[in-house]
Amino acid sequence: MIELPESKAFGEDERSVLLGYLTYHRTVLARKLDGVTDEQGRRAACPPSVLTLLGLVRHMTDVERWWFRRVLLAAEVEGIFPDEAEWVVEDATVAETLAAYWAEIAVVDGHLATAAMDDRMRGGHDPGTHT
């Protein structure tokens, strides 16, 4: 089982609280896959919605990359999954999904370790098309 952090905040200063809560919520999401088989992870949560646990974690993996690397750092990195492919999970596995999730978080955390609270986004926010 994935262990929750001992505390939601790493300290009492603002930065420690923010990073602590980020870590806590990332871990809570990953724990949703504890004990879940690949088949269960691919199962739609509430048909007719196609939302699955694997799709949700894959989506959040791309969200980490988007906001921290592309928007905050202006890094020229592609999305992990093309277009809406994070939601298409027929071949996805729990192990691969969690490995990608934690790998992206490790990269992001490496940047956050040296980021200042006053850092502003260097990349542009491309909100995409909303209808």
N, C-alpha and C positions, 0 to 999 in steps of 0.2 A: 504494500500500500504506500502511496505517495504521502509523505508526512507533511503536515501543515507547519508553517513557521511557528515558532514559540509565541511570537507576538505579531500583531498586525503592523506595528511600527518598529523600526530598528532603533529609534531613539526619540528624543523629544523635539528636536529641531524640525523645521518644515521639510527639508530634503529627506531626512530619515523617515518621516511619517509617509511622505509620498511614495518613496521607493519601497517601504515596507508594505503599504497597501497594494501597490502594483504587484509585488511578489506574492502576496497573499491571494489576490484574486486570480492571478495566473495559475497558482497551485490548485485552487479550488476548481477551476475549469478542468485541469488535467486529471484531477481525482474523479471526475465524472466518468472517466473511462476505466477506472480501477475495476477489475473483475469482469469487464465487458468483453464478450467475444467479438471477433471481426463481424460476424453476421449481425449481432445485436447492435453494434456501432453503425452499421449500414441501414438499419431499420428506421423508417420514417417515424418520428415521435408522435405525430398526430395527423394521419392522413385526412384530407387530401394534401396537406402540406408535405413537402419533400425534405423538410428539416430533419437532419440526423445528427447524432452526437459527433460522428467523424467529420461531417460537413461543418459543424459549428467550430470545432477545434481547428480544422484546416482554414476556415475563414479567419479566425483570430490569429493564426500564424501569418497570413497575408496582411492583416491589420497591423500587426507588430512591424512588419517590414515597411508597409506604406507610411505610417505616421512617424516612426522613429528614423528610418533610414532615408526614405524618399522626401518626406516633407521637412523634418527637422534638420537633417544633414545634407539634403540635396544630392544624395548618392544616386548614381545612375545604375540602379538595379531593377531588373524586371520583377513583376509579380511572381510569386512562386507557382501559382496556378493560372493558366490562361483564362481570361474572361471570367466566366462564372463556374469554372471547372472545380473550384473548391467544394461546390455543392454536389458534384457528381462523384459518388463514392463507391460505385459497384466493384472496383478493384482495390479500394483503399483498405489498409489494415490498421489496427490499433497501434501496433509497433511502429510502422512507418509514419503514421500521423503524429504520434508523440515525439518521435525522433526529430521530425522536421520542426515541430513546435518548440522543443527545448533548444534545438540548434539555432533557430532564429532568435530566441530569447537570449542565448549566450552572446550572440553578436551584438544585439541591442544593448545588453547590460554592459558590454565592454565599452560602448560609447557613452552610456549614461554614467559610468564610473568617473569620467572626466568632464562631464557636462556641468555647466553652472546653472543655477536656478534662473538666471537672467538671460540665458541663451534664447535667441529667437530663431524661428524656423528660417532656414536658408533656402529651402526648396519652395516652389509654389504649390499651393493647394489647388489641385484640379478636382473640383467636386464632381465631375462627370455630368452625365445627363440625368436630370430628374424630371419625371413626368407625373 
